[in-house]
Amino acid sequence: MKNRLITLWITCMGLFLVTGCTSPTPAQNEYRLNMNLEVLKAGKTKCSQKTLKVEQAFSDKLFMSLKMYYVKGKYAQYAYTRARWVQSPNDKVTEEITRFLRAMQLFKSVQTADSKTKNDFKLEINIEDFMQYFDENEKNSYVNIAFTCSLINTATHKIVATKTFHAKEKTSSNNALGGVKALESALNKILKECGLWLQGVCLDK
């Protein structure tokens, strides 16, 4: 009986040490960009009877990840430990450009990258930046978005037009949520610029 009590005591102490010394993994907040599309429908242009495919964006692996990265000072780069994306920046930018152009009705139809249909044009997107930046003391931060769009004629494989878009936005708070809100605002601005640019290309083409 005594030996059984000793064994039981040792077992209980072992369980206490294991559970007591193990730190629970902190919960992660998941963030999404809630885009508020304010689209003015395009008038009739030379693209009105043409079809467009929006290709999946090209980008660094950083922007294909659900990790939310930020830069501190000139050189240090980190990922938030308690914040992550619901959808990668690469996928989100591709999706929102597609949605915006469909809403504009600039082209007869706008297809996604996995579409098997033949299209007159394709839009290639190269994301160069989509990140939050802090100063050395982490007292101030801003976000920066940069990507290049190229409209390509699928029959000739020639670039019809290309343009790089930039947007820099100060954050309302120096944390992940502040970065998300600023990125949302900056992306909204770029979407409008991209739409106006393509409309101009279609008028000149």
Number of C-alpha atoms within 10 A of each C-alpha: 6 7 8 9 10 11 12 12 11 12 11 11 11 12 11 11 10 10 10 10 9 8 8 8 7 8 9 12 14 15 17 16 19 10 11 9 13 12 15 13 14 16 11 14 17 14 21 15 12 16 18 26 25 22 18 18 22 18 17 12 8 17 22 16 17 17 21 25 21 20 19 16 12 10 7 10 11 11 13 14 13 14 19 20 19 15 17 17 25 23 15 18 22 21 16 17 21 21 16 22 25 18 17 18 18 26 23 12 16 24 20 17 17 10 12 9 10 13 17 16 24 23 23 20 24 18 21 18 18 24 22 27 22 20 13 14 9 13 9 15 24 20 26 20 19 18 20 17 19 18 22 20 17 16 10 10 11 12 15 14 16 16 13 15 17 16 18 19 19 20 23 15 15 17 17 20 17 18 25 22 20 25 25 18 21 21 25 19 15 19 22 18 14 19 20 15 16 20 22 12 17 19 13 9 11
